[in-house]
């Protein structure tokens, strides 16, 4: 349902980097290293770390795959 879907706020930081916040919780997207060297994305409180700063890249939607 629409009320259960997350809403995201993109706040531009210096140097073209963004903070991406989940509006309802106030927590931000955070990259976390998993066991085995992989990465996963979680929402966590803002700590001003590099793992919470995102660069947005322009891509061609026709090249997206699932």
N, CA, C, O and CB atoms as a CASP TS submission, in Angstrom:
PFRMAT TS
TARGET T0000
AUTHOR 0000-0000-0000
METHOD Language model
MODEL 1
PARENT N/A
ATOM      1  N   UNK     1       0.826  -1.185   0.000  1.00  0.00           N
ATOM      2  CA  UNK     1       0.000   0.000   0.000  1.00  0.00           C
ATOM      3  C   UNK     1       0.871   1.249   0.000  1.00  0.00           C
ATOM      4  O   UNK     1       1.977   1.236   0.542  1.00  0.00           O
ATOM      5  CB  UNK     1      -0.941  -0.002   1.203  1.00  0.00           C
ATOM      6  N   UNK     2       0.390   2.305  -0.592  1.00  0.00           N
ATOM      7  CA  UNK     2       1.159   3.543  -0.709  1.00  0.00           C
ATOM      8  C   UNK     2       1.645   4.087   0.633  1.00  0.00           C
ATOM      9  O   UNK     2       2.796   4.517   0.709  1.00  0.00           O
ATOM     10  CB  UNK     2       0.328   4.588  -1.395  1.00  0.00           C
ATOM     11  N   UNK     3       0.837   4.095   1.696  1.00  0.00           N
ATOM     12  CA  UNK     3       1.341   4.627   2.974  1.00  0.00           C
ATOM     13  C   UNK     3       2.498   3.823   3.556  1.00  0.00           C
ATOM     14  O   UNK     3       3.261   4.343   4.370  1.00  0.00           O
ATOM     15  CB  UNK     3       0.221   4.673   3.981  1.00  0.00           C
ATOM     16  N   UNK     4       2.638   2.567   3.152  1.00  0.00           N
ATOM     17  CA  UNK     4       3.714   1.725   3.664  1.00  0.00           C
ATOM     18  C   UNK     4       4.990   1.829   2.846  1.00  0.00           C
ATOM     19  O   UNK     4       6.039   1.346   3.272  1.00  0.00           O
ATOM     20  CB  UNK     4       3.264   0.296   3.704  1.00  0.00           C
ATOM     21  N   UNK     5       4.915   2.454   1.681  1.00  0.00           N
ATOM     22  CA  UNK     5       6.093   2.597   0.819  1.00  0.00           C
ATOM     23  C   UNK     5       7.008   3.679   1.376  1.00  0.00           C
ATOM     24  O   UNK     5       6.537   4.715   1.843  1.00  0.00           O
ATOM     25  CB  UNK     5       5.677   2.934  -0.638  1.00  0.00           C
ATOM     26  N   UNK     6       8.312   3.440   1.326  1.00  0.00           N
ATOM     27  CA  UNK     6       9.224   4.475   1.834  1.00  0.00           C
ATOM     28  C   UNK     6       9.251   5.694   0.909  1.00  0.00           C
ATOM     29  O   UNK     6       9.084   5.576  -0.305  1.00  0.00           O
ATOM     30  CB  UNK     6      10.647   3.905   1.990  1.00  0.00           C
ATOM     31  N   UNK     7       9.460   6.843   1.498  1.00  0.00           N
ATOM     32  CA  UNK     7       9.666   8.087   0.752  1.00  0.00           C
ATOM     33  C   UNK     7      11.073   8.555   1.084  1.00  0.00           C
ATOM     34  O   UNK     7      11.494   8.500   2.240  1.00  0.00           O
ATOM     35  CB  UNK     7       8.576   9.191   1.112  1.00  0.00           C
ATOM     36  N   UNK     8      11.803   9.019   0.068  1.00  0.00           N
ATOM     37  CA  UNK     8      13.207   9.385   0.245  1.00  0.00           C
ATOM     38  C   UNK     8      13.411  10.866   0.003  1.00  0.00           C
ATOM     39  O   UNK     8      12.824  11.443  -0.912  1.00  0.00           O
ATOM     40  CB  UNK     8      14.099   8.573  -0.690  1.00  0.00           C
ATOM     41  N   UNK     9      14.244  11.476   0.823  1.00  0.00           N
ATOM     42  CA  UNK     9      14.618  12.893   0.658  1.00  0.00           C
ATOM     43  C   UNK     9      16.108  12.925   0.315  1.00  0.00           C
ATOM     44  O   UNK     9      16.929  12.333   1.016  1.00  0.00           O
ATOM     45  CB  UNK     9      14.306  13.749   1.973  1.00  0.00           C
ATOM     46  N   UNK    10      16.442  13.618  -0.761  1.00  0.00           N
ATOM     47  CA  UNK    10      17.827  13.756  -1.206  1.00  0.00           C
ATOM     48  C   UNK    10      18.311  15.142  -0.818  1.00  0.00           C
ATOM     49  O   UNK    10      17.773  16.141  -1.296  1.00  0.00           O
ATOM     50  CB  UNK    10      17.962  13.524  -2.747  1.00  0.00           C
ATOM     51  N   UNK    11      19.316  15.215   0.040  1.00  0.00           N
ATOM     52  CA  UNK    11      19.891  16.492   0.473  1.00  0.00           C
ATOM     53  C   UNK    11      21.297  16.610  -0.118  1.00  0.00           C
ATOM     54  O   UNK    11      22.156  15.760   0.116  1.00  0.00           O
ATOM     55  CB  UNK    11      19.927  16.601   2.045  1.00  0.00           C
ATOM     56  N   UNK    12      21.514  17.677  -0.886  1.00  0.00           N
ATOM     57  CA  UNK    12      22.824  17.867  -1.511  1.00  0.00           C
ATOM     58  C   UNK    12      23.828  18.361  -0.466  1.00  0.00           C
ATOM     59  O   UNK    12      23.583  19.335   0.246  1.00  0.00           O
ATOM     60  CB  UNK    12      22.730  18.872  -2.698  1.00  0.00           C
ATOM     61  N   UNK    13      24.951  17.669  -0.397  1.00  0.00           N
ATOM     62  CA  UNK    13      26.052  18.021   0.484  1.00  0.00           C
ATOM     63  C   UNK    13      27.158  18.644  -0.368  1.00  0.00           C
ATOM     64  O   UNK    13      27.033  18.663  -1.593  1.00  0.00           O
ATOM     65  CB  UNK    13      26.575  16.769   1.272  1.00  0.00           C
ATOM     66  N   UNK    14      28.229  19.153   0.232  1.00  0.00           N
ATOM     67  CA  UNK    14      29.332  19.702  -0.565  1.00  0.00           C
ATOM     68  C   UNK    14      29.923  18.659  -1.520  1.00  0.00           C
ATOM     69  O   UNK    14      29.853  17.455  -1.273  1.00  0.00           O
ATOM     70  CB  UNK    14      30.429  20.237   0.358  1.00  0.00           C
ATOM     71  N   UNK    15      30.493  19.144  -2.592  1.00  0.00           N
ATOM     72  CA  UNK    15      31.223  18.327  -3.570  1.00  0.00           C
ATOM     73  C   UNK    15      30.324  17.393  -4.375  1.00  0.00           C
ATOM     74  O   UNK    15      30.790  16.361  -4.859  1.00  0.00           O
ATOM     75  CB  UNK    15      32.273  17.513  -2.865  1.00  0.00           C
ATOM     76  N   UNK    16      29.034  17.737  -4.528  1.00  0.00           N
ATOM     77  CA  UNK    16      28.129  16.961  -5.360  1.00  0.00           C
ATOM     78  C   UNK    16      27.705  15.633  -4.772  1.00  0.00           C
ATOM     79  O   UNK    16      27.223  14.766  -5.500  1.00  0.00           O
ATOM     80  CB  UNK    16      28.755  16.722  -6.658  1.00  0.00           C
ATOM     81  N   UNK    17      27.871  15.455  -3.489  1.00  0.00           N
ATOM     82  CA  UNK    17      27.502  14.224  -2.788  1.00  0.00           C
ATOM     83  C   UNK    17      26.128  14.441  -2.133  1.00  0.00           C
ATOM     84  O   UNK    17      25.752  15.570  -1.817  1.00  0.00           O
ATOM     85  CB  UNK    17      28.595  13.828  -1.710  1.00  0.00           C
ATOM     86  N   UNK    18      25.387  13.341  -1.934  1.00  0.00           N
ATOM     87  CA  UNK    18      24.043  13.430  -1.363  1.00  0.00           C
ATOM     88  C   UNK    18      23.889  12.573  -0.112  1.00  0.00           C
ATOM     89  O   UNK    18      24.523  11.530   0.045  1.00  0.00           O
ATOM     90  CB  UNK    18      23.013  13.015  -2.393  1.00  0.00           C
ATOM     91  N   UNK    19      23.029  13.053   0.759  1.00  0.00           N
ATOM     92  CA  UNK    19      22.540  12.275   1.901  1.00  0.00           C
ATOM     93  C   UNK    19      21.129  11.850   1.502  1.00  0.00           C
ATOM     94  O   UNK    19      20.330  12.690   1.089  1.00  0.00           O
ATOM     95  CB  UNK    19      22.563  13.116   3.284  1.00  0.00           C
ATOM     96  N   UNK    20      20.809  10.557   1.619  1.00  0.00           N
ATOM     97  CA  UNK    20      19.495  10.043   1.231  1.00  0.00           C
ATOM     98  C   UNK    20      18.781   9.563   2.492  1.00  0.00           C
ATOM     99  O   UNK    20      19.181   8.576   3.110  1.00  0.00           O
ATOM    100  CB  UNK    20      19.620   8.883   0.175  1.00  0.00           C
ATOM    101  N   UNK    21      17.727  10.272   2.859  1.00  0.00           N
ATOM    102  CA  UNK    21      17.021  10.037   4.121  1.00  0.00           C
ATOM    103  C   UNK    21      15.658   9.416   3.879  1.00  0.00           C
ATOM    104  O   UNK    21      14.912   9.864   3.008  1.00  0.00           O
ATOM    105  CB  UNK    21      16.868  11.341   4.899  1.00  0.00           C
ATOM    106  N   UNK    22      15.329   8.384   4.647  1.00  0.00           N
ATOM    107  CA  UNK    22      13.983   7.810   4.640  1.00  0.00           C
ATOM    108  C   UNK    22      13.136   8.738   5.500  1.00  0.00           C
ATOM    109  O   UNK    22      13.388   8.892   6.695  1.00  0.00           O
ATOM    110  CB  UNK    22      13.961   6.305   5.183  1.00  0.00           C
ATOM    111  N   UNK    23      12.138   9.351   4.890  1.00  0.00           N
ATOM    112  CA  UNK    23      11.399  10.445   5.525  1.00  0.00           C
ATOM    113  C   UNK    23      10.738  10.030   6.835  1.00  0.00           C
ATOM    114  O   UNK    23      10.829  10.760   7.822  1.00  0.00           O
ATOM    115  CB  UNK    23      10.348  10.970   4.578  1.00  0.00           C
ATOM    116  N   UNK    24      10.082   8.889   6.866  1.00  0.00           N
ATOM    117  CA  UNK    24       9.318   8.487   8.049  1.00  0.00           C
ATOM    118  C   UNK    24      10.214   8.258   9.266  1.00  0.00           C
ATOM    119  O   UNK    24       9.874   8.692  10.366  1.00  0.00           O
ATOM    120  CB  UNK    24       8.525   7.222   7.752  1.00  0.00           C
ATOM    121  N   UNK    25      11.351   7.585   9.087  1.00  0.00           N
ATOM    122  CA  UNK    25      12.222   7.251  10.221  1.00  0.00           C
ATOM    123  C   UNK    25      13.273   8.315  10.500  1.00  0.00           C
ATOM    124  O   UNK    25      13.774   8.417  11.620  1.00  0.00           O
ATOM    125  CB  UNK    25      12.905   5.934   9.969  1.00  0.00           C
ATOM    126  N   UNK    26      13.609   9.107   9.486  1.00  0.00           N
ATOM    127  CA  UNK    26      14.687  10.086   9.633  1.00  0.00           C
ATOM    128  C   UNK    26      16.073   9.462   9.518  1.00  0.00           C
ATOM    129  O   UNK    26      17.077  10.152   9.690  1.00  0.00           O
ATOM    130  CB  UNK    26      14.562  10.787  10.961  1.00  0.00           C
ATOM    131  N   UNK    27      16.138   8.163   9.227  1.00  0.00           N
ATOM    132  CA  UNK    27      17.425   7.474   9.084  1.00  0.00           C
ATOM    133  C   UNK    27      17.894   7.567   7.639  1.00  0.00           C
ATOM    134  O   UNK    27      17.097   7.830   6.738  1.00  0.00           O
ATOM    135  CB  UNK    27      17.314   5.988   9.527  1.00  0.00           C
ATOM    136  N   UNK    28      19.191   7.350   7.419  1.00  0.00           N
ATOM    137  CA  UNK    28      19.771   7.538   6.094  1.00  0.00           C
ATOM    138  C   UNK    28      20.291   6.219   5.525  1.00  0.00           C
ATOM    139  O   UNK    28      20.616   5.290   6.264  1.00  0.00           O
ATOM    140  CB  UNK    28      20.898   8.567   6.151  1.00  0.00           C
ATOM    141  N   UNK    29      20.363   6.160   4.182  1.00  0.00           N
ATOM    142  CA  UNK    29      20.949   4.987   3.541  1.00  0.00           C
ATOM    143  C   UNK    29      22.409   4.889   3.920  1.00  0.00           C
ATOM    144  O   UNK    29      23.140   5.878   3.881  1.00  0.00           O
ATOM    145  CB  UNK    29      20.789   5.048   2.008  1.00  0.00           C
ATOM    146  N   UNK    30      22.833   3.685   4.289  1.00  0.00           N
ATOM    147  CA  UNK    30      24.190   3.449   4.778  1.00  0.00           C
ATOM    148  C   UNK    30      24.722   2.165   4.163  1.00  0.00           C
ATOM    149  O   UNK    30      24.052   1.133   4.207  1.00  0.00           O
ATOM    150  CB  UNK    30      24.223   3.371   6.330  1.00  0.00           C
ATOM    151  N   UNK    31      25.928   2.219   3.586  1.00  0.00           N
ATOM    152  CA  UNK    31      26.585   1.030   3.045  1.00  0.00           C
ATOM    153  C   UNK    31      27.333   0.341   4.174  1.00  0.00           C
ATOM    154  O   UNK    31      28.118   0.971   4.883  1.00  0.00           O
ATOM    155  CB  UNK    31      27.554   1.395   1.874  1.00  0.00           C
ATOM    156  N   UNK    32      27.089  -0.948   4.340  1.00  0.00           N
ATOM    157  CA  UNK    32      27.707  -1.727   5.412  1.00  0.00           C
ATOM    158  C   UNK    32      28.422  -2.925   4.785  1.00  0.00           C
ATOM    159  O   UNK    32      27.849  -3.639   3.963  1.00  0.00           O
ATOM    160  CB  UNK    32      26.637  -2.195   6.466  1.00  0.00           C
ATOM    161  N   UNK    33      29.680  -3.135   5.180  1.00  0.00           N
ATOM    162  CA  UNK    33      30.426  -4.287   4.700  1.00  0.00           C
ATOM    163  C   UNK    33      29.906  -5.549   5.385  1.00  0.00           C
ATOM    164  O   UNK    33      29.814  -5.608   6.611  1.00  0.00           O
ATOM    165  CB  UNK    33      31.943  -4.108   4.956  1.00  0.00           C
ATOM    166  N   UNK    34      29.570  -6.544   4.588  1.00  0.00           N
ATOM    167  CA  UNK    34      29.082  -7.815   5.107  1.00  0.00           C
ATOM    168  C   UNK    34      30.247  -8.779   5.283  1.00  0.00           C
ATOM    169  O   UNK    34      31.332  -8.569   4.741  1.00  0.00           O
ATOM    170  CB  UNK    34      28.014  -8.418   4.170  1.00  0.00           C
ATOM    171  N   UNK    35      30.008  -9.831   6.043  1.00  0.00           N
ATOM    172  CA  UNK    35      31.017 -10.884   6.158  1.00  0.00           C
ATOM    173  C   UNK    35      31.263 -11.439   4.764  1.00  0.00           C
ATOM    174  O   UNK    35      30.320 -11.622   3.994  1.00  0.00           O
ATOM    175  CB  UNK    35      30.563 -12.018   7.152  1.00  0.00           C
ATOM    176  N   UNK    36      32.504 -11.706   4.435  1.00  0.00           N
ATOM    177  CA  UNK    36      32.839 -12.203   3.107  1.00  0.00           C
ATOM    178  C   UNK    36      33.179 -11.086   2.137  1.00  0.00           C
ATOM    179  O   UNK    36      33.478 -11.350   0.972  1.00  0.00           O
ATOM    180  CB  UNK    36      31.701 -13.015   2.561  1.00  0.00           C
ATOM    181  N   UNK    37      33.137  -9.837   2.599  1.00  0.00           N
ATOM    182  CA  UNK    37      33.561  -8.724   1.771  1.00  0.00           C
ATOM    183  C   UNK    37      32.490  -8.075   0.920  1.00  0.00           C
ATOM    184  O   UNK    37      32.779  -7.109   0.214  1.00  0.00           O
ATOM    185  CB  UNK    37      34.620  -9.169   0.906  1.00  0.00           C
ATOM    186  N   UNK    38      31.256  -8.575   0.963  1.00  0.00           N
ATOM    187  CA  UNK    38      30.180  -7.960   0.196  1.00  0.00           C
ATOM    188  C   UNK    38      29.686  -6.679   0.865  1.00  0.00           C
ATOM    189  O   UNK    38      30.149  -6.307   1.944  1.00  0.00           O
ATOM    190  CB  UNK    38      29.024  -8.945   0.024  1.00  0.00           C
ATOM    191  N   UNK    39      28.755  -6.023   0.217  1.00  0.00           N
ATOM    192  CA  UNK    39      28.151  -4.810   0.772  1.00  0.00           C
ATOM    193  C   UNK    39      26.643  -4.988   0.812  1.00  0.00           C
ATOM    194  O   UNK    39      26.053  -5.658  -0.036  1.00  0.00           O
ATOM    195  CB  UNK    39      28.539  -3.552  -0.064  1.00  0.00           C
ATOM    196  N   UNK    40      26.037  -4.376   1.810  1.00  0.00           N
ATOM    197  CA  UNK    40      24.584  -4.298   1.862  1.00  0.00           C
ATOM    198  C   UNK    40      24.221  -2.873   2.243  1.00  0.00           C
ATOM    199  O   UNK    40      25.027  -2.152   2.831  1.00  0.00           O
ATOM    200  CB  UNK    40      23.979  -5.336   2.874  1.00  0.00           C
ATOM    201  N   UNK    41      23.026  -2.483   1.911  1.00  0.00           N
ATOM    202  CA  UNK    41      22.553  -1.131   2.194  1.00  0.00           C
ATOM    203  C   UNK    41      21.480  -1.225   3.272  1.00  0.00           C
ATOM    204  O   UNK    41      20.529  -1.996   3.144  1.00  0.00           O
ATOM    205  CB  UNK    41      22.000  -0.433   0.900  1.00  0.00           C
ATOM    206  N   UNK    42      21.637  -0.435   4.337  1.00  0.00           N
ATOM    207  CA  UNK    42      20.686  -0.400   5.441  1.00  0.00           C
ATOM    208  C   UNK    42      20.318   1.052   5.711  1.00  0.00           C
ATOM    209  O   UNK    42      20.968   1.965   5.200  1.00  0.00           O
ATOM    210  CB  UNK    42      21.274  -1.079   6.720  1.00  0.00           C
ATOM    211  N   UNK    43      19.285   1.269   6.509  1.00  0.00           N
ATOM    212  CA  UNK    43      18.983   2.612   6.998  1.00  0.00           C
ATOM    213  C   UNK    43      19.482   2.701   8.436  1.00  0.00           C
ATOM    214  O   UNK    43      19.226   1.809   9.245  1.00  0.00           O
ATOM    215  CB  UNK    43      17.443   2.931   6.905  1.00  0.00           C
ATOM    216  N   UNK    44      20.189   3.773   8.747  1.00  0.00           N
ATOM    217  CA  UNK    44      20.790   3.933  10.072  1.00  0.00           C
ATOM    218  C   UNK    44      20.821   5.416  10.421  1.00  0.00           C
ATOM    219  O   UNK    44      20.702   6.262   9.534  1.00  0.00           O
ATOM    220  CB  UNK    44      22.229   3.319  10.120  1.00  0.00           C
ATOM    221  N   UNK    45      20.978   5.741  11.701  1.00  0.00           N
ATOM    222  CA  UNK    45      21.085   7.154  12.089  1.00  0.00           C
ATOM    223  C   UNK    45      22.275   7.831  11.395  1.00  0.00           C
ATOM    224  O   UNK    45      23.297   7.193  11.144  1.00  0.00           O
ATOM    225  CB  UNK    45      21.229   7.278  13.622  1.00  0.00           C
ATOM    226  N   UNK    46      22.137   9.096  11.093  1.00  0.00           N
ATOM    227  CA  UNK    46      23.166   9.888  10.434  1.00  0.00           C
ATOM    228  C   UNK    46      24.395  10.011  11.327  1.00  0.00           C
ATOM    229  O   UNK    46      24.301  10.474  12.464  1.00  0.00           O
ATOM    230  CB  UNK    46      22.627  11.279  10.070  1.00  0.00           C
ATOM    231  N   UNK    47      25.556   9.590  10.804  1.00  0.00           N
ATOM    232  CA  UNK    47      26.822   9.652  11.534  1.00  0.00           C
ATOM    233  C   UNK    47      27.872  10.492  10.796  1.00  0.00           C
ATOM    234  O   UNK    47      29.003  10.627  11.262  1.00  0.00           O
ATOM    235  CB  UNK    47      27.357   8.243  11.767  1.00  0.00           C
ATOM    236  N   UNK    48      27.490  11.054   9.640  1.00  0.00           N
ATOM    237  CA  UNK    48      28.373  11.878   8.805  1.00  0.00           C
ATOM    238  C   UNK    48      29.527  11.087   8.195  1.00  0.00           C
ATOM    239  O   UNK    48      30.522  11.677   7.774  1.00  0.00           O
ATOM    240  CB  UNK    48      28.927  13.022   9.621  1.00  0.00           C
ATOM    241  N   UNK    49      29.407   9.759   8.143  1.00  0.00           N
ATOM    242  CA  UNK    49      30.473   8.925   7.585  1.00  0.00           C
ATOM    243  C   UNK    49      30.392   8.834   6.074  1.00  0.00           C
ATOM    244  O   UNK    49      29.336   9.067   5.486  1.00  0.00           O
ATOM    245  CB  UNK    49      30.417   7.535   8.181  1.00  0.00           C
ATOM    246  N   UNK    50      31.507   8.497   5.447  1.00  0.00           N
ATOM    247  CA  UNK    50      31.546   8.339   3.997  1.00  0.00           C
ATOM    248  C   UNK    50      30.575   7.268   3.519  1.00  0.00           C
ATOM    249  O   UNK    50      30.067   7.345   2.400  1.00  0.00           O
ATOM    250  CB  UNK    50      32.955   7.996   3.545  1.00  0.00           C
ATOM    251  N   UNK    51      30.313   6.272   4.355  1.00  0.00           N
ATOM    252  CA  UNK    51      29.394   5.200   3.984  1.00  0.00           C
ATOM    253  C   UNK    51      27.946   5.674   3.902  1.00  0.00           C
ATOM    254  O   UNK    51      27.068   4.908   3.506  1.00  0.00           O
ATOM    255  CB  UNK    51      29.501   4.067   4.975  1.00  0.00           C
ATOM    256  N   UNK    52      27.688   6.937   4.273  1.00  0.00           N
ATOM    257  CA  UNK    52      26.341   7.502   4.216  1.00  0.00           C
ATOM    258  C   UNK    52      26.243   8.638   3.198  1.00  0.00           C
ATOM    259  O   UNK    52      25.223   9.324   3.127  1.00  0.00           O
ATOM    260  CB  UNK    52      25.926   8.006   5.594  1.00  0.00           C
ATOM    261  N   UNK    53      27.277   8.832   2.428  1.00  0.00           N
ATOM    262  CA  UNK    53      27.314   9.891   1.415  1.00  0.00           C
ATOM    263  C   UNK    53      27.307   9.235   0.045  1.00  0.00           C
ATOM    264  O   UNK    53      28.099   8.333  -0.232  1.00  0.00           O
ATOM    265  CB  UNK    53      28.571  10.814   1.590  1.00  0.00           C
ATOM    266  N   UNK    54      26.403   9.699  -0.808  1.00  0.00           N
ATOM    267  CA  UNK    54      26.146   9.022  -2.073  1.00  0.00           C
ATOM    268  C   UNK    54      26.392   9.941  -3.254  1.00  0.00           C
ATOM    269  O   UNK    54      26.061  11.126  -3.223  1.00  0.00           O
ATOM    270  CB  UNK    54      24.725   8.499  -2.111  1.00  0.00           C
ATOM    271  N   UNK    55      26.980   9.370  -4.297  1.00  0.00           N
ATOM    272  CA  UNK    55      27.165  10.074  -5.563  1.00  0.00           C
ATOM    273  C   UNK    55      26.085   9.561  -6.512  1.00  0.00           C
ATOM    274  O   UNK    55      25.903   8.351  -6.652  1.00  0.00           O
ATOM    275  CB  UNK    55      28.622   9.853  -6.157  1.00  0.00           C
ATOM    276  N   UNK    56      25.376  10.468  -7.157  1.00  0.00           N
ATOM    277  CA  UNK    56      24.336  10.077  -8.106  1.00  0.00           C
ATOM    278  C   UNK    56      24.936  10.085  -9.503  1.00  0.00           C
ATOM    279  O   UNK    56      25.586  11.049  -9.905  1.00  0.00           O
ATOM    280  CB  UNK    56      23.099  11.029  -8.022  1.00  0.00           C
ATOM    281  N   UNK    57      24.714   9.013 -10.229  1.00  0.00           N
ATOM    282  CA  UNK    57      25.241   8.875 -11.582  1.00  0.00           C
ATOM    283  C   UNK    57      24.095   8.869 -12.584  1.00  0.00           C
ATOM    284  O   UNK    57      23.079   8.210 -12.367  1.00  0.00           O
ATOM    285  CB  UNK    57      26.084   7.587 -11.715  1.00  0.00           C
ATOM    286  N   UNK    58      24.255   9.589 -13.660  1.00  0.00           N
ATOM    287  CA  UNK    58      23.257   9.611 -14.721  1.00  0.00           C
ATOM    288  C   UNK    58      23.414   8.345 -15.559  1.00  0.00           C
ATOM    289  O   UNK    58      24.515   8.027 -16.009  1.00  0.00           O
ATOM    290  CB  UNK    58      23.398  10.893 -15.605  1.00  0.00           C
ATOM    291  N   UNK    59      22.308   7.620 -15.768  1.00  0.00           N
ATOM    292  CA  UNK    59      22.342   6.397 -16.562  1.00  0.00           C
ATOM    293  C   UNK    59      21.224   6.410 -17.586  1.00  0.00           C
ATOM    294  O   UNK    59      20.257   7.161 -17.455  1.00  0.00           O
ATOM    295  CB  UNK    59      22.230   5.157 -15.664  1.00  0.00           C
ATOM    296  N   UNK    60      21.358   5.587 -18.593  1.00  0.00           N
ATOM    297  CA  UNK    60      20.331   5.436 -19.618  1.00  0.00           C
ATOM    298  C   UNK    60      19.313   4.405 -19.114  1.00  0.00           C
ATOM    299  O   UNK    60      19.670   3.242 -18.932  1.00  0.00           O
ATOM    300  CB  UNK    60      20.959   4.997 -21.000  1.00  0.00           C
ATOM    301  N   UNK    61      18.058   4.803 -18.885  1.00  0.00           N
ATOM    302  CA  UNK    61      17.057   3.855 -18.371  1.00  0.00           C
ATOM    303  C   UNK    61      16.888   2.624 -19.246  1.00  0.00           C
ATOM    304  O   UNK    61      16.515   1.562 -18.747  1.00  0.00           O
ATOM    305  CB  UNK    61      15.728   4.543 -18.229  1.00  0.00           C
ATOM    306  N   UNK    62      17.152   2.743 -20.535  1.00  0.00           N
ATOM    307  CA  UNK    62      17.011   1.607 -21.442  1.00  0.00           C
ATOM    308  C   UNK    62      18.044   0.518 -21.138  1.00  0.00           C
ATOM    309  O   UNK    62      17.876  -0.625 -21.564  1.00  0.00           O
ATOM    310  CB  UNK    62      17.149   2.071 -22.895  1.00  0.00           C
ATOM    311  N   UNK    63      19.101   0.858 -20.412  1.00  0.00           N
ATOM    312  CA  UNK    63      20.142  -0.101 -20.111  1.00  0.00           C
ATOM    313  C   UNK    63      19.994  -0.749 -18.727  1.00  0.00           C
ATOM    314  O   UNK    63      20.845  -1.538 -18.316  1.00  0.00           O
ATOM    315  CB  UNK    63      21.473   0.570 -20.214  1.00  0.00           C
ATOM    316  N   UNK    64      18.920  -0.418 -18.015  1.00  0.00           N
ATOM    317  CA  UNK    64      18.684  -1.012 -16.700  1.00  0.00           C
ATOM    318  C   UNK    64      18.264  -2.460 -16.844  1.00  0.00           C
ATOM    319  O   UNK    64      17.513  -2.810 -17.755  1.00  0.00           O
ATOM    320  CB  UNK    64      17.617  -0.225 -15.929  1.00  0.00           C
ATOM    321  N   UNK    65      18.744  -3.293 -15.952  1.00  0.00           N
ATOM    322  CA  UNK    65      18.340  -4.700 -15.934  1.00  0.00           C
ATOM    323  C   UNK    65      17.938  -5.073 -14.517  1.00  0.00           C
ATOM    324  O   UNK    65      18.358  -4.429 -13.555  1.00  0.00           O
ATOM    325  CB  UNK    65      19.486  -5.627 -16.449  1.00  0.00           C
ATOM    326  N   UNK    66      17.146  -6.086 -14.393  1.00  0.00           N
ATOM    327  CA  UNK    66      16.724  -6.577 -13.084  1.00  0.00           C
ATOM    328  C   UNK    66      17.165  -8.001 -12.935  1.00  0.00           C
ATOM    329  O   UNK    66      16.914  -8.619 -11.900  1.00  0.00           O
ATOM    330  CB  UNK    66      15.203  -6.458 -12.898  1.00  0.00           C
TER
END
